Amino acid sequence: MEIITVVLLMLLAVVVSDSIIRMLPLPVPLPLVQIGLGAVIASLTSIRMELDPDIFFLLFLPPLLFLDGWRIPKEGLFRDKGIILEMALGLVIFTVLGLGFFVHWMIPSVPLPVAFALAAIVSPTDPVAVSAIAARVPIPSRMMHILEGESLLNDASGLVCMRFAVAAMLTGSFSLSEAFFTFLWLAFVGIAIGVGVTIGVTRGKAFLTRHLGEESGSQILISLLIPFGAYLLAEHVHASGILAAVAAGITMSYAEITAQSLALTRVRRTAVWDTAQFAANGAIFVLLGEQLPGIFSGAVENVQHGDNSSPWWLAVYVVVIYAALAALRFLWVWASWRIALSRPSDRRQAVVRPSWQLVATMSFAGVRGAITLAGILTLPLFLNDGSLFPARDLVIFLATGVIILSLIMASVCLPRLLRTIDLPVEDSNQKEEDYARIAAAEAAIMAVERAQHNLAAGRADADIYADVAAQIMELYRKRIDGRMHLGEEREQTARSEEIGKLLHITALKAERQEIYRLVRARRLESTMATKMVRDIDLLEARYG
């Protein structure tokens, strides 16, 4: 009962944190508020959550990585694939080597493999934390796509590097050739399993839906189980469950193009996944705050057994490690982007030189978050000989400090850099959107015409079908005319659409309030009211 009470308090803290963020006048990162609330819970209760690293890893990482892969824009991912791969793979290896040796030199009590593990786990970035920080000063979409793509891939590469470092600590040996072939097995088999699980589940689900019909609840539950199935199956064959979850999410986005699910299922599933993502990300940071006192005390003990006995050295270590991490990221981004942008794909394009503001923005945008915390907490408690894992509490504290400091620095620096950054005007993809909406409207008109003729064939009231079909097709023709306008006419049409959207939302809100009034007056049954309000909500969501 005590553990359940603490879990419920943590979920309540996640809810409260969102309200606190909305009340604050400054753009304070949501994770920082959640960490603070977790620390409050730890100070008010005497119960401490004992974390099993493997269970913690299984519960939080697969769904978060799956959802990242599912929702990341694929066009941006493939357009900037060179830059993303350089940052997701090259930057991770560069950080592991540079920061690993530096940490071991600065803190000799931390063995080199453990220092490499720390460097590997602080390499992945968290775009959710970045978007929360930059809510008041939006990040340009292309930059955000690069950050999302980097985060999606460096989660896997950073965690795999950490796995090798931990294995070297446990066994006392490291073979480069063995690590290379092991990495190939981890990567290719993990990706294959993720793709295979998603394809198999979606095809099986489609087969059952065709023969038995669709029930939204079971479809949503299946989508929640896919990342766990891919992760567990990959881990069972000693492949990368992380890459399996990522690959399953990317495959899911392509499987969804077939539009096999009902519209209502997709609406409900989106709401469920949004809630799961918000709860999982928030719970991780609240849990971090709850564990912070114990992590700090363990780190103090590690420092007191080392060369520097003052606990103040912990703060110094965190600041220096974050500074080294930011410097390595700045150097890599500056060098790789200069090389990548100096070779334009079109010879007619001018050579672009990234400004220092752009490089600095990308450096501070490398915020560490949920993945770093989830990964560092999976460090084993004991070595193979039964002795304690060296400096475990210390490196957990250092990773935690880097997370908090990166959030603070990004919240201070990003808004200022984004206000002065000079970026080329981004393509709004308006032509593609207009073309798609016109094509969709023309397809709808043809479908309505066919359906009207089929339904009205041989009926005495065929004129009713023709009148209703004409009304529906007229709406689509207006949409086509509005999208085909150019210049001032196009702007006027867009303005008319905005006014129409505002008036529609106003009317729908009035409908909903009147239905509630009738229920309160007992002139309408609650069951019927629920159905009517759901229809209004779906319409409002469309306009919203």
N, C-alpha and C positions, 0 to 999 in steps of 0.2 A: 504494500500500500504506500509506503514512503517513496519508493522509486516512482510509482505511478503519479504520486502527487507532484514530485519534482518535474516529471515530464510535462504534466499539465501546466505547471507554472511556467515552464520554458515556452510552451506554445502560446500561453497568454502573453508572455513577454514579446513574442514575435508580433502579435496583434497590436500590442500597446506601442511598440517601436514605430510602426507605421504612422500612428496618430501623432506621436511626438515629432517625427520628421516633418509632418505637415504643419505643425504649430511653430516650428523654429524659423526665425527670420533668415538664418544663414543656411547655405547648402551643405549641411553636415552629412557625411556619408552614413547611410542606414546601418552598415555593419558595425560602425563605431558605437552607435546607440544600442545595438543589440548586445555587443560585448559588455557595455556598461550595465545593462539590465541583468545579464548573466552574473556579473560580479555582485550586484545587489542581492540576487537570489542566493548566492554562495554565502554572503554575509548574514542573511536573515535566517538561513536554515543550517542545521548541523549535518544534513545528509550530503554525501558526496557520491557522484556517479562514477562507478568503476567501469572504465571503458575497455571492452575487448577490441583490440585493433582490427582484427579480421571482420568482426560483425559490423563495426563502425564503417569500415571500408565498403562492405557489401550494401549496407543500408543507404548510404548517401551518394556514392560516386556513380554507380550505373545509371540511375534515372537522370542525374544532372548532366552527365556526358551524353546520354542518349538524346535528351531534349535539345542540347546544344547542336548536335549533329542534325537533328530533325529540322530545326528552325533556321539555321544559318542560311543566308541567301547564297544559292549555288552560283549565280552569275558573278557576284563579286568574288567568290572563292576562286573560281577558275580564271577570272580576268587578272587578278593580282596573285596568281599561284606562285610565281617566282619569288616575290617579296615575302609572301606568307611562309613558304617553305624555308627560305633563308632564316627567317626569324624563329620559326617553330622548331627547326632542327639544328641549323648552324649556331644560332644564338644560345640554345640550350647547352650544346657541347662546349661552346666557348665559355659560358657561365660556369658550368660544372668544373672545368679544368682551372680556370682563372680563380674563381671564388673558393674552390676546394683547397687548392694549395695555399691561398691567402689565409683562410680560416685556420688551417693546420699550423701555419707559421705564427699567426697571432695568438692562438690558444693551443699550446702544445699538448694539453691534456686531452684534446679531442683527436682521436686517431684519424689518419688520413682517409680511410674508407668512410668513416662517419662524417668527416668534413665534406667528402664528395656527395654523400647522401643528403646532407643539409643543402648544399649548393644545388643539387638536382631538384629538390622539392620546392625551393624558393624560385625556381625558374618559371613555372607556369603562371600565367596572368589570368585575371578574372574580369571579363568585360561587364558582368552584372554590376560589380562595384564601381567600375568606371562610369557606366551610364547613370548610376545613382548620383555620383559626384557631379557629373556634368549636366544634371537635369535643368539647372538654371541657365547654363550656357551650352546648348546642344553641340555634340561632336559632329563634324561633317560626316555624311553617310559613308563615303568611301573609306575614310580613316577608321570609322567604326567597323566596317566590314573587314578591314585588314586586322584589326584588333580581335574581332570575333574568330576569324580564321586562324590566326596565330594561337589564340587561346584553345581552340578546338584541338589543334594538333600538338601544341606543346604540353597540354595535359598528359597526353599519352607518352611523348618522348621524355618528359621530365620524370614521370612516375616509373617508366621502364629503366631509366638511368639510375634512379634511386634503388630500384630492385637489384641491379647489378652491384651497386655499392654495398648494400646490406648483405648480399650473398658473399661478397669478398670479405666482409667483416666476420661473418659467421664461419666461413670455411678457412679463412686465413690465406687464401690464394686467389689469384686472378690471372686468367689466360685471355689475351686479346683475341686470338683466333676462335677460342671456344665462345667468348662473349659475342663475336660477330655472328657466328652461326646460330647461337641461341637467340640473338636479336631477330635474325631472319625468321626463325621458327615462331617466335612470339608475335612478330608483326604480321606475317602472311597468313598464318593459321588463325590468328585472332581476327583479322579482317574477314577471312573467308567464313568463319563461324558466324560473325555478326551479320554478314550479308545473307548467308544461308538460313539462319534462324528467322530473320525478318521475311524473306521471300517465302519460306515454308509456311510460316504462321499466316501471312496475309492471303496466300493462295488457299490454304485450308479454310480460313475464315470465309473467303469468298465462296468456296464450294458449299459450305454449310448454309450461308446466307441465301444462295440461290435456291436451295432445296427446302430449307426450314424457315426462312425469313430472318429478319434482323431484330435483335433486342439491344437497345443502346447501352444498358448497364454492362452486359457481358462484353460488348465490343470495347468499351472503355477499360474494363478490367484487363482484357487481353493486351491492350496497348501498354498498360502499366507493368505487365509481367514480362514483356519482350526483353527489356534491357537486363532484367535479372536472369532470365533464361540464357541469353547470350553470354553474359558475364560468367555464370556458373559453369556452363558447358566449356567455355574457353579455359577457365582455370582448371577444370577437371583433366584436360589434356595438356596442362602446363603451357598453355599459350597465354597471350595477353588479354585478360578480361576487359581491360581498359579500352584497347583498340576494338575489341568485339562490340562493346557498348557504343562507341563512336560510329563504327561502321554500320551497326544496326540502325542508329538514328538517321544517318545519311540515306541508307537504303529505304527507310520508312518514308522519307520525303518524296522519293521517286515512286514508291508504291502508291502514295496518296494521289498521284496524278491521274490514276485510273478512276478516281471518284466512286469507289465501290460502296462507301458508307453513306447512310442517309444524312441529309443536311442537319437534322436534329441531333444525330449522334456526333457529328463534327462540332457543333456548337457546344454541346455538353462536355465533350472530351477536351476541348480547348479550355473550358472553365476549370475542369478537374486538374489538368496539367499545370495551368497557371497557379492554382492553389498549392499543388504539390511542390512546384518549384519555389514558390514564396516560402512555404513552410520549411522545406529542406534547407535552403540557403540560410534562412533566419535561425533555424534550430542549431545549425553548425556554429554560428557566431555566438549565440546565447550560450551554447555548451562550452565554447572557448572561454567566455567570461566566467562561467561557473567553475571551470578547471583552472583558471588563472592563479588563484592563491596556492593551490598545490603545485602547479608548474613552477611558480616563483620560488617556493620554499625548496623544491628539489634542485633548481638551478643554483640557489645560494649555497647549498651543500656542495655541489660540484665545484663551484668557484673557490670555496673555502679550502678544499682539498688541493687546489692548484697553486700556481705561483702567486696569483693576486687574490688576497683573502677578502677584500672589500666588496660588498654586494653592489656598490656603485659601478664596479667594472662591468656589470651586466648591461647597464644603460649604454656605457661606452661601446661595448661589443656590438650592440644592436645598431647604434648610429653608424659605426664604422662599416659594418657589414652592409647596411642599406646603402651607404655612400658608394662602396665598392660595387655593389649590384647595379646602382644607377649609372655609375661611370662605365662599367662594362657594356651595359645596354646602350648608352649614348654612343660609345665608340663603334659598336657593331652597327647600329642603325645609320650613323653617319657614313661609315665606310660602305656598307652594302647598298644603301640607297643611292649614294653617289655613283656607284658602279652601275646599278640597275637603271637609274633614271638618265644616265649619260648615253644609254643605248636605246633611243626611241624606236618603237616598232614601225613607225612610219618615217621614212627619210625626210619627208617634208616638215615634220615636227621639229621644233626648236629643242635644243638640249636643255633640260630642266635641272637646276642645281637646288637641292633641298636647303632651305634656310635653317639657321640654327634654332629658330622658334619651332619649326616643324619637327626637327630632330628632338628638341627638348620636350615637346608635347608628347611625342611617341614614347620618350623615356619615362616621363612621369605617369603616362597612361598605363605603364606596366604595373598595375596594382595587383598585389597578391591577395588571395581570398580563400574561398571555401576549399578549393582543390589542394592548396598548400597545407591548410590545416588538417584536412582529412588524410592527406598522405603522411604528414609528419607524425600523426598520432598512431600510425600503423607500424612504427618501429617496434621490433620485438622487445620483449622485456628481458629475455635471457639469451646468452650465446649457446652454442651447441654443447659446451661443456658444463652448462648449468650456472655459470657465473652471470652477473648482471651485465646487461648491454652497456658499454661504456658511454658516459656523458649523455645518456638518453634524455634526462630531464633538462639538461643544459641546452641541447640542440632544439628541443621542443620549445623552450622559452625563447631562444634566438629566432626561430621561425615565426613564433607568435609575435614577437616584437617587430620583426620585419613587416608582417601583415599590418599591424596597427600603424607603424610609422609610414608605410607606403600609402595607407588610406589618408592619413593626416596631410602628408606632403602633396598628394594628388588633389585633395580638396582645397588646399591653399594655392597651389601653382597652376593647376589646369584651367580654372576659370579665367585667370589673368592672361595665360598664354593663348587661349582660344579667342580672346577678344582682339588680340593683335596679330594673330597668324594670318598670313597671306596665302590663300589657296586658290587654284584655278576654279572657275565656275563649273559646277558639276552638272552633268547632263541630267535633266529631270525625267527623261524617258517619256515625255508627254506624247510624242508621236507614236511610240509603241503602245501606250495606253489607249490613245484615241483609236488606233487601228484595231486593237483587240476588242474594244467596246463596240465599235461599228460592226465588226465581224460577228460578235456575239448577238447583237441586236438583229442583224440580217438573218442569222440562223434561227432566232426566236420567231421572227415574222414568218419564215417558211414553215416552221413547225406548227405555228398557230393556224396557218392556212390549211395545211394538211389535216390537222386534227379537226378543224371546223367542217371540212368537206366530209371526212369520215363519220363524224358524229351526226351530221345533219342529213346524211344520205337516206332518202326514203321517208323522212319525217315531215309531218304536216307543219311543224313549227320551225322549219329550217331558217326562216328569216330572223328568229331570235338568236340562233347560233351565229348568223352572219353579222348582226348588230353588235353582239358582245365581242366577237373576234375583231371587228373593225375598231372598237374602242381600245382593245389591248394593243393592236398593231399600230394605232396612232401614237401611243405612248413611245413605242420603240422607234417610230419614224422621227419623232421629235428629238429623241436621243441621238439618232444618226445625224440629223440636220445640225444639232448643236455641236457635235464633235467635228463636223466638216468645215465649220467656220474658221476664218483666220483673222489675225490682227484684232481690231477693236471689237468686231462681232464675236470673236472667240472669248474675249475678256467679258463682254456683256453677257454672253451665255453662261460663263462660269459664275458670274455674279448672280445671275438669275437662279442657277442651281443652288448656290449657297443660301439665298433667301428662301427658296422653296424647301430646302432641308430644314432651316430654322423654323419655318411655319409648320412643317410636318411634325417636327419634334414637339412643338408647342401644342399642336392638336392631339398628339398621342398622349402627352402628359395629362391633358384635360380629360381625355377618355378614361385613363387609368384612375384619376382622382374621382371621377363620377361613379365608376364601378365600385370603388371602395366605399363611397358614400352610400350607395344602394345596399351594400352588404351591411354596413353599420345600421342602416335603417331597416334591415331584415326584409328587404324587398327583392333580394337576389341571393340564391344559394351560393355558399362558399366554393363548392366544387365547380360550378359554372363560372364563378368569378375567377378562379385560379386559371382555368383554361383560357378565358378571354384576356387576362393580364399577360399570360405567357405569349399569346399571339402579338399583343401590343409590344411587349419587351423585344421580341425578335425583330419587329419592324423598326423599333427605335435603335436597336443595335446596328441594323443595316444603315440607317442614316447617321448614326454616331460614328 
